[in-house]
Amino acid sequence: MDVLKRRIGLEQEFFLVDEAGDLSHRSDEFLQGCHLMAQAQGLNPQYFVPEFVKSMIEINTPPAYSGTELAAEYLKNLKLALAVARQMDLRLYPLSSYPLHIMPVMRDRPNYHIQARTVGYDRFLHAGKCTGTHLHLEVPTGVIDPRVAVAYNSTANEREELLNIYNLATAFDSALISLGRACPFYEGEAIGLAAHTIRYRGSEIFGWEGVYTYLQPVGGLMPYAETVESLVEQQFSRYHAWLQALDKAGIERHLFLEAGGSLLKSAWNPIRLNKLGTVEIRCIDSNYPSVILAIIALLEKAAHRVRNEQLKVKPAKDVYTFELDGNFLWVPDFDYLNGELLYAAATEGVKHHKVKAYVDSILQFAITDGGDGAKYLTKLRTQLDKYQTIEADILQEFTPATAKLSRDEGLRLVRECCDKLEAQVAWLDTNHPLAALDEEPVTL
């Protein structure tokens, strides 16, 4: 089992805005410009893709063999996109929600209409008002089978690695929500919650009105998998939950399949299996490169340690942090992870003592191996008491949480965020972006 050859990938969504800060629906024209510039520079144009609304675009990376390589590819593609935007008098707004009221314009494609009809158009529009970052952790080639979830002919070692990476990613959920909280404003209001998390994932338990509030098997965090068999069963249970939702909405099942639907494509969960052969982590806010690079380093190091030391990631009751015992990595059980801890992460974040202890244990676990980014993560750990998310920084500068954000202030916020994105890309655009991050103070 050659764990050194496992790769990592990234997708990040951005809002497209004009120079005043208003949303722009010129994404098709913008993406065509990106494709042309990529071809002219000898880069792959397929990493610049549309989203389901016309005011959003997505920038992807090729699979990379290290966090440093991934960071460099990410910044290279982001730099190209910013150059195209500049030529068109457009800008990229990088944070997790557009701060003012918007009405997204959805693309006219069958798969989007099916999703919207199934969850409800008004609820589905929340997905067009939030942007996220997805990280892909590669698992052994062929172990994920799009037809049956886990390949019948995969080896015991391959299945074990898949199971442990899946459970590790699940255990990271509230830490990634807490560390990556980006924009505090949603539809012009500071709601005091992690907006992207609650408006996309939703929760009946906590009263969070989001896209998947009433379809948690499809869009909520799924439990740890105790065995590969239970992981497979989870995939089929979710698939049948989605088919039943189609039935309830009066949509014939064959339409979903004809629009590209499948077993794995019925999943919009924070952690899911991807047919690309990865465990996809989807719970991260879109944010500035400095935050994204730190999260890349954190996840890469944790996953590498689990693989390299062949650790078994196991949940346990009365465990509230990451606890290493021999070749077992004990993590919080699912009821706590998706209950009290998730609520604390989406409300107080790292300021909550239980969230802070949990994040601290994750940082301690990940930084053992050293390497690029470890120095920065170590500094972050020592300064958790003073930690400020981007969301908290913005709230200090703009209106109090109880006030409505004015249009002028909202547009100013958008422009300032665009400025900061461009400045960071210029600063970090080196051959060793994670090493450059190590030399900076912790200002996530």
C-alpha positions as CSV (number, residue, x, y, z in Angstrom):
1,M,0.0,0.0,0.0
2,D,1.9,3.1,-1.3
3,V,0.3,5.9,0.7
4,L,2.8,8.4,-0.6
5,K,1.1,8.4,-3.9
6,R,-2.3,9.5,-2.7
7,R,-3.4,12.8,-4.2
8,I,-5.5,15.7,-3.1
9,G,-7.7,18.1,-5.1
10,L,-9.7,21.3,-4.7
11,E,-12.8,23.0,-6.0
12,Q,-13.7,26.6,-4.9
13,E,-16.8,28.5,-5.9
14,F,-16.8,32.3,-6.3
15,F,-19.4,35.0,-6.9
16,L,-18.9,37.0,-10.1
17,V,-19.4,40.8,-9.5
18,D,-18.9,44.0,-11.4
19,E,-16.6,46.8,-10.3
20,A,-19.3,48.4,-8.1
21,G,-19.8,45.1,-6.3
22,D,-23.1,44.1,-7.8
23,L,-23.6,40.5,-8.9
24,S,-22.9,39.8,-12.6
25,H,-24.6,37.2,-14.7
26,R,-21.8,37.2,-17.3
27,S,-20.3,33.9,-16.1
28,D,-20.6,32.2,-19.6
29,E,-18.6,35.0,-21.2
30,F,-16.2,35.0,-18.3
31,L,-15.6,31.3,-18.5
32,Q,-15.0,31.4,-22.2
33,G,-12.3,34.0,-21.5
34,C,-10.7,31.7,-18.9
35,H,-10.8,28.8,-21.4
36,L,-9.1,30.9,-24.1
37,M,-6.4,32.2,-21.7
38,A,-5.8,28.7,-20.3
39,Q,-5.3,27.3,-23.8
40,A,-2.9,30.2,-24.7
41,Q,-0.9,29.5,-21.5
42,G,-0.8,25.7,-22.0
43,L,-3.1,25.1,-19.1
44,N,-6.2,22.8,-19.0
45,P,-9.4,24.8,-19.6
46,Q,-11.6,22.2,-17.9
47,Y,-10.7,23.6,-14.4
48,F,-12.9,26.7,-15.0
49,V,-16.5,25.6,-14.8
50,P,-20.0,27.0,-14.5
51,E,-22.2,26.6,-11.4
52,F,-26.0,26.2,-11.4
53,V,-26.6,29.9,-11.2
54,K,-25.2,32.4,-13.6
55,S,-23.6,34.7,-11.0
56,M,-21.3,31.9,-9.7
57,I,-18.3,30.1,-11.2
58,E,-16.0,27.3,-9.9
59,I,-12.2,27.0,-10.1
60,N,-10.8,23.6,-9.8
61,T,-7.3,22.1,-9.7
62,P,-5.7,19.0,-11.1
63,P,-5.0,16.3,-8.6
64,A,-1.8,17.0,-6.7
65,Y,0.6,14.8,-4.8
66,S,1.2,17.2,-1.9
67,G,-0.4,20.2,-0.2
68,T,2.4,22.4,-1.6
69,E,1.7,21.3,-5.2
70,L,-2.0,21.7,-4.7
71,A,-1.6,25.2,-3.3
72,A,0.5,26.2,-6.3
73,E,-2.0,24.8,-8.8
74,Y,-4.8,26.5,-7.0
75,L,-3.1,29.9,-7.0
76,K,-2.0,29.5,-10.6
77,N,-5.7,29.0,-11.8
78,L,-7.0,31.7,-9.5
79,K,-4.4,34.1,-10.8
80,L,-5.6,33.4,-14.4
81,A,-9.2,33.9,-13.5
82,L,-8.4,37.2,-11.8
83,A,-6.6,38.4,-15.0
84,V,-9.6,37.5,-17.2
85,A,-11.9,39.3,-14.8
86,R,-9.7,42.4,-14.9
87,Q,-10.0,42.4,-18.7
88,M,-13.8,42.3,-18.5
89,D,-14.2,44.9,-15.7
90,L,-15.3,42.1,-13.4
91,R,-14.1,40.8,-10.1
92,L,-14.3,37.6,-8.0
93,Y,-15.9,37.8,-4.6
94,P,-14.5,35.0,-2.5
95,L,-16.6,34.7,0.7
96,S,-19.2,32.2,1.5
97,S,-22.3,34.3,1.0
98,Y,-23.1,37.5,-0.9
99,P,-23.9,40.0,1.9
100,L,-26.9,41.7,0.3
101,H,-30.3,40.4,-0.9
102,I,-30.1,38.6,-4.3
103,M,-32.3,36.6,-6.6
104,P,-30.1,34.0,-8.3
105,V,-30.7,33.2,-12.0
106,M,-30.7,29.4,-12.4
107,R,-29.4,27.7,-15.5
108,D,-32.0,25.9,-17.6
109,R,-30.8,22.3,-17.2
110,P,-32.9,19.3,-16.3
111,N,-30.8,18.1,-13.3
112,Y,-31.1,21.5,-11.6
113,H,-34.9,21.7,-12.2
114,I,-35.2,18.2,-10.8
115,Q,-33.3,19.2,-7.6
116,A,-35.3,22.4,-7.3
117,R,-38.7,20.7,-7.7
118,T,-37.7,18.0,-5.2
119,V,-36.5,20.2,-2.4
120,G,-38.7,23.2,-3.3
121,Y,-37.6,26.2,-5.5
122,D,-37.5,28.7,-2.7
123,R,-35.4,26.4,-0.5
124,F,-33.2,25.4,-3.4
125,L,-32.3,29.0,-4.1
126,H,-30.3,29.1,-0.8
127,A,-27.7,27.0,-2.7
128,G,-27.4,29.9,-5.2
129,K,-26.7,32.4,-2.4
130,C,-23.8,30.4,-0.8
131,T,-20.4,29.3,-2.0
132,G,-18.3,26.5,-0.7
133,T,-14.9,24.9,-1.0
134,H,-14.5,21.2,-1.6
135,L,-11.4,19.2,-0.9
136,H,-10.9,15.7,-2.3
137,L,-8.8,13.1,-0.5
138,E,-7.8,10.3,-2.9
139,V,-8.4,6.7,-1.9
140,P,-6.9,3.5,-3.6
141,T,-7.7,3.4,-7.3
142,G,-10.8,1.5,-8.1
143,V,-12.0,1.0,-4.5
144,I,-15.0,3.4,-5.1
145,D,-17.4,1.9,-7.7
146,P,-20.1,4.4,-8.8
147,R,-22.5,1.5,-9.3
148,V,-22.2,-0.3,-5.9
149,A,-20.2,2.3,-3.8
150,V,-17.4,0.0,-2.9
151,A,-15.9,-2.3,-5.5
152,Y,-16.4,-6.1,-4.9
153,N,-12.9,-6.9,-6.1
154,S,-11.1,-4.3,-3.8
155,T,-8.7,-5.7,-1.2
156,A,-9.1,-5.6,2.5
157,N,-6.4,-3.0,2.9
158,E,-8.0,-0.8,0.3
159,R,-11.4,-1.0,2.0
160,E,-9.8,-0.3,5.4
161,E,-8.1,2.8,4.0
162,L,-11.3,4.1,2.5
163,L,-13.2,3.5,5.7
164,N,-10.6,5.4,7.9
165,I,-10.3,8.3,5.5
166,Y,-14.1,8.6,5.3
167,N,-14.4,8.5,9.1
168,L,-11.6,11.0,9.5
169,A,-13.2,13.4,7.1
170,T,-16.5,13.0,9.0
171,A,-14.8,13.7,12.4
172,F,-13.3,17.0,10.9
173,D,-16.8,18.5,10.1
174,S,-17.2,21.0,13.0
175,A,-13.6,22.0,13.0
176,L,-13.7,23.0,9.3
177,I,-17.0,24.9,10.0
178,S,-15.4,26.7,12.9
179,L,-12.1,27.6,11.4
180,G,-13.5,28.6,8.0
181,R,-16.4,30.9,8.8
182,A,-16.3,33.6,6.3
183,C,-19.1,36.1,5.6
184,P,-21.4,37.0,8.6
185,F,-24.1,38.6,6.4
186,Y,-26.8,36.7,4.6
187,E,-29.5,38.6,2.7
188,G,-28.3,41.8,4.4
189,E,-28.5,40.5,8.0
190,A,-25.8,39.2,10.4
191,I,-27.7,36.2,11.8
192,G,-25.0,35.1,14.3
193,L,-24.7,31.7,12.7
194,A,-22.4,30.0,10.1
195,A,-24.6,31.1,7.2
196,H,-23.3,28.7,4.5
197,T,-23.7,25.7,6.9
198,I,-27.2,26.4,8.0
199,R,-28.6,27.7,4.7
200,Y,-27.2,24.8,2.7
201,R,-27.3,21.9,5.1
202,G,-30.2,23.0,7.3
203,S,-31.5,21.1,10.4
204,E,-34.9,20.3,11.7
205,I,-33.4,19.7,15.1
206,F,-32.0,23.2,15.4
207,G,-34.6,25.0,13.3
208,W,-32.1,25.9,10.5
209,E,-34.0,26.6,7.3
210,G,-31.8,25.4,4.5
211,V,-31.8,23.4,1.2
212,Y,-31.7,20.0,2.9
213,T,-33.5,20.7,6.2
214,Y,-36.1,18.0,5.4
215,L,-33.8,15.7,3.4
216,Q,-30.9,15.1,5.9
217,P,-30.0,11.7,4.4
218,V,-29.2,13.6,1.1
219,G,-27.7,16.8,2.4
220,G,-26.8,16.4,6.1
221,L,-23.8,14.9,7.7
222,M,-24.1,11.1,7.6
223,P,-22.9,8.9,10.5
224,Y,-19.5,7.2,10.7
225,A,-19.3,3.9,8.9
226,E,-18.4,1.1,11.3
227,T,-17.7,-1.3,8.5
228,V,-17.4,-1.2,4.7
229,E,-20.7,-3.0,4.6
230,S,-22.4,-0.2,6.6
231,L,-20.8,2.4,4.3
232,V,-22.3,0.7,1.3
233,E,-25.7,0.4,3.0
234,Q,-25.5,4.1,3.9
235,Q,-25.1,5.0,0.2
236,F,-28.1,2.9,-0.9
237,S,-30.3,4.2,2.0
238,R,-29.5,7.7,0.9
239,Y,-30.2,6.9,-2.8
240,H,-33.6,5.4,-1.9
241,A,-34.4,8.4,0.3
242,W,-33.8,10.6,-2.7
243,L,-35.9,8.4,-5.0
244,Q,-38.7,8.6,-2.5
245,A,-38.4,12.4,-2.4
246,L,-38.7,12.4,-6.2
247,D,-41.8,10.3,-6.0
248,K,-43.3,12.7,-3.4
249,A,-42.6,15.7,-5.7
250,G,-44.3,13.9,-8.6
251,I,-41.1,13.5,-10.6
252,E,-40.6,10.2,-12.5
253,R,-37.5,8.5,-11.4
254,H,-36.2,7.9,-15.0
255,L,-35.9,11.7,-15.5
256,F,-33.3,11.8,-12.7
257,L,-31.3,9.0,-14.3
258,E,-31.6,10.5,-17.8
259,A,-30.3,13.8,-16.4
260,G,-27.1,12.1,-15.1
261,G,-28.3,10.9,-11.7
262,S,-26.9,7.8,-10.1
263,L,-26.2,6.2,-6.8
264,L,-23.3,8.6,-5.9
265,K,-24.9,11.6,-7.6
266,S,-27.8,11.6,-5.2
267,A,-25.5,12.8,-2.5
268,W,-25.0,16.5,-1.5
269,N,-23.7,15.6,2.0
270,P,-20.9,17.5,3.7
271,I,-18.8,14.3,3.3
272,R,-19.4,12.0,0.4
273,L,-17.9,9.4,-1.9
274,N,-17.0,10.7,-5.3
275,K,-16.8,8.6,-8.5
276,L,-13.5,10.3,-9.1
277,G,-12.1,8.0,-6.5
278,T,-12.0,10.4,-3.6
279,V,-13.7,11.2,-0.3
280,E,-15.0,14.7,-1.0
281,I,-15.2,17.2,1.9
282,R,-17.9,19.8,1.1
283,C,-18.4,21.6,4.5
284,I,-15.8,24.4,4.0
285,D,-16.9,28.0,3.4
286,S,-15.4,29.7,0.4
287,N,-12.8,32.1,1.7
288,Y,-9.5,33.9,1.1
289,P,-6.5,31.8,-0.1
290,S,-4.8,32.2,3.3
291,V,-7.6,30.3,5.0
292,I,-7.9,27.7,2.2
293,L,-4.2,27.0,2.2
294,A,-4.2,26.5,6.0
295,I,-7.1,24.0,5.6
296,I,-5.3,22.2,2.8
297,A,-2.3,21.8,5.1
298,L,-4.4,20.6,8.0
299,L,-6.3,18.0,6.1
300,E,-3.3,16.7,4.1
301,K,-1.3,16.2,7.2
302,A,-4.0,14.5,9.1
303,A,-4.9,12.2,6.3
304,H,-1.2,11.3,5.7
305,R,-0.7,10.4,9.3
306,V,-3.8,8.2,9.4
307,R,-2.5,6.4,6.2
308,N,1.2,6.3,7.1
309,E,0.6,4.9,10.6
310,Q,-2.3,2.8,9.5
311,L,-4.5,4.2,12.2
312,K,-8.1,3.0,12.7
313,V,-10.4,6.0,13.1
314,K,-13.1,5.0,15.6
315,P,-15.9,7.0,17.3
316,A,-16.6,6.5,21.0
317,K,-19.0,7.9,23.6
318,D,-17.6,10.3,26.1
319,V,-14.8,11.3,23.7
320,Y,-14.9,15.0,22.9
321,T,-11.6,15.5,21.1
322,F,-9.2,13.5,18.9
323,E,-7.4,11.0,21.2
324,L,-4.6,8.7,19.9
325,D,-4.2,5.4,21.7
326,G,-1.8,3.0,19.9
327,N,-3.1,2.5,16.4
328,F,-6.6,3.8,17.3
329,L,-7.6,7.4,16.7
330,W,-10.7,7.9,18.9
331,V,-13.0,10.7,17.8
332,P,-16.3,12.1,19.1
333,D,-19.3,9.9,18.6
334,F,-21.8,10.9,16.0
335,D,-24.6,12.0,18.3
336,Y,-22.2,14.6,19.9
337,L,-20.5,15.5,16.6
338,N,-23.7,16.2,14.8
339,G,-25.5,17.5,17.8
340,E,-24.0,19.6,20.5
341,L,-20.6,20.1,18.7
342,L,-22.2,21.1,15.4
343,Y,-24.5,23.6,17.1
344,A,-21.6,25.2,19.0
345,A,-19.5,25.3,15.8
346,A,-22.3,27.1,13.9
347,T,-23.0,29.6,16.8
348,E,-20.0,30.5,18.9
349,G,-17.4,28.6,16.9
350,V,-13.9,28.4,18.4
351,K,-14.9,30.7,21.2
352,H,-16.9,27.8,22.7
353,H,-14.7,25.9,25.1
354,K,-15.7,22.5,23.7
355,V,-15.1,23.5,20.1
356,K,-11.7,25.0,21.0
357,A,-10.6,21.8,22.8
358,Y,-11.7,19.7,19.8
359,V,-10.0,22.0,17.2
360,D,-6.8,22.1,19.4
361,S,-6.7,18.3,19.5
362,I,-7.0,18.1,15.7
363,L,-4.2,20.6,15.2
364,Q,-2.0,18.7,17.7
365,F,-2.7,15.5,15.8
366,A,-2.0,17.0,12.3
367,I,1.2,18.9,12.9
368,T,3.3,16.0,14.2
369,D,4.8,15.3,10.8
370,G,6.1,18.8,10.2
371,G,6.7,20.1,6.6
372,D,5.2,23.1,4.8
373,G,2.4,24.7,6.7
374,A,3.2,22.9,10.0
375,K,4.8,26.1,11.5
376,Y,1.7,28.1,10.6
377,L,-0.6,25.5,12.1
378,T,1.5,25.3,15.3
379,K,1.2,29.1,15.6
380,L,-2.5,28.8,15.1
381,R,-2.8,26.2,17.9
382,T,-0.8,28.4,20.3
383,Q,-3.1,31.4,19.5
384,L,-6.5,29.7,19.6
385,D,-7.5,31.8,22.5
386,K,-7.2,34.9,20.3
387,Y,-8.4,33.3,17.1
388,Q,-10.5,35.5,14.9
389,T,-12.3,34.1,11.9
390,I,-12.8,36.2,8.8
391,E,-16.5,36.5,9.8
392,A,-15.5,38.0,13.2
393,D,-13.1,40.4,11.6
394,I,-15.8,41.7,9.2
395,L,-18.3,42.1,12.1
396,Q,-15.8,44.3,13.9
397,E,-15.7,46.7,10.9
398,F,-19.3,46.7,9.7
399,T,-22.6,47.2,11.4
400,P,-23.6,45.4,14.6
401,A,-25.1,42.0,14.4
402,T,-28.6,43.3,15.2
403,A,-28.6,45.8,12.3
404,K,-29.5,45.5,8.6
405,L,-26.6,46.0,6.3
406,S,-27.2,48.9,4.0
407,R,-26.7,48.6,0.3
408,D,-23.8,51.0,0.2
409,E,-22.1,49.2,3.1
410,G,-22.8,45.8,1.5
411,L,-21.2,46.9,-1.8
412,R,-18.3,48.4,0.1
413,L,-17.8,45.1,1.8
414,V,-17.8,43.2,-1.5
415,R,-15.3,45.5,-3.0
416,E,-13.0,45.3,0.0
417,C,-13.2,41.5,-0.1
418,C,-12.3,41.5,-3.8
419,D,-9.3,43.8,-3.0
420,K,-8.1,41.4,-0.3
421,L,-8.4,38.4,-2.5
422,E,-6.3,40.0,-5.2
423,A,-3.7,41.2,-2.7
424,Q,-3.4,37.7,-1.3
425,V,-3.0,36.0,-4.6
426,A,-0.2,38.5,-5.5
427,W,1.5,37.9,-2.1
428,L,1.2,34.1,-2.1
429,D,1.9,33.5,-5.8
430,T,5.2,31.7,-5.3
431,N,6.6,28.2,-5.9
432,H,6.2,27.4,-2.2
433,P,2.9,29.1,-1.0
434,L,2.6,27.0,2.2
435,A,6.1,27.9,3.2
436,A,5.3,31.5,2.6
437,L,2.3,31.1,4.8
438,D,4.6,29.8,7.6
439,E,6.3,33.1,7.7
440,E,3.1,35.1,8.2
441,P,1.3,35.9,11.5
442,V,-1.9,33.9,12.1
443,T,-4.7,36.1,10.6
444,L,-7.3,33.7,9.4
